[in-house]
Amino acid sequence: MAIKKQVIKSRPVVKVTFSVDAKKAEHVFVVGDFNNWNAEEGILSKLKSGLFRLLLKCLNRTRMNLNIS
């Protein structure tokens, strides 16, 4: 699993990229303050390689939880 965080200095926003190698997983999603803990709004896209990926723009200091099923 890789998490990349990019701070945007001109705004109170950060870009967070989640990359998860979960070939056997059916779903990977992120929930948190940014989507009111709604799993349907934080689904990672599954690539052909089996890697799941999602780019989020959210406020700095946002609480999150990654779920793999």
C-alpha positions as CSV (number, residue, x, y, z in Angstrom):
1,M,0.0,0.0,0.0
2,A,1.2,3.5,-0.8
3,I,-0.2,6.8,0.3
4,K,1.2,10.0,-1.3
5,K,0.2,13.3,0.2
6,Q,0.8,16.6,-1.7
7,V,0.3,19.8,0.1
8,I,-1.0,22.7,-2.0
9,K,0.6,25.8,-0.3
10,S,-1.8,28.3,-1.8
11,R,-4.9,26.5,-0.5
12,P,-5.9,24.6,2.7
13,V,-6.3,21.5,0.5
14,V,-4.1,18.5,0.1
15,K,-4.0,15.9,-2.7
16,V,-3.9,12.3,-1.4
17,T,-3.3,9.4,-3.7
18,F,-4.0,5.9,-2.4
19,S,-2.5,2.9,-4.2
20,V,-3.3,-0.6,-2.9
21,D,-2.1,-3.9,-4.4
22,A,-5.0,-6.2,-3.6
23,K,-5.4,-8.6,-6.5
24,K,-7.9,-10.8,-4.6
25,A,-10.0,-8.0,-3.3
26,E,-13.4,-7.1,-4.8
27,H,-13.7,-3.6,-3.3
28,V,-11.3,-1.1,-1.7
29,F,-12.7,2.2,-0.4
30,V,-11.7,5.1,1.7
31,V,-14.1,6.8,4.2
32,G,-13.6,9.8,6.3
33,D,-14.6,13.3,7.1
34,F,-14.3,14.3,3.5
35,N,-17.2,12.1,2.4
36,N,-19.2,11.9,5.6
37,W,-18.0,8.3,6.1
38,N,-19.9,7.2,3.0
39,A,-18.2,4.2,1.4
40,E,-20.0,4.7,-1.9
41,E,-18.2,8.1,-2.4
42,G,-14.6,6.8,-1.8
43,I,-14.3,3.7,-4.0
44,L,-10.9,3.1,-5.5
45,S,-10.7,2.2,-9.2
46,K,-9.3,-1.3,-9.9
47,L,-6.7,-1.4,-12.6
48,K,-6.0,-4.4,-14.9
49,S,-2.8,-5.1,-12.8
50,G,-4.9,-5.6,-9.7
51,L,-3.8,-2.3,-8.2
52,F,-6.6,-0.1,-6.8
53,R,-6.1,3.7,-7.0
54,L,-7.8,6.9,-5.9
55,L,-6.9,10.5,-5.9
56,L,-8.6,12.7,-3.3
57,K,-8.6,16.4,-2.8
58,C,-9.5,17.2,0.8
59,L,-8.8,19.6,3.7
60,N,-5.5,19.0,5.5
61,R,-6.0,17.1,8.8
62,T,-8.9,15.1,7.5
63,R,-9.5,11.7,9.3
64,M,-9.7,8.7,7.0
65,N,-10.0,4.9,7.1
66,L,-9.0,2.5,4.3
67,N,-11.1,-0.7,3.9
68,I,-10.3,-3.7,1.8
69,S,-12.9,-6.5,1.1
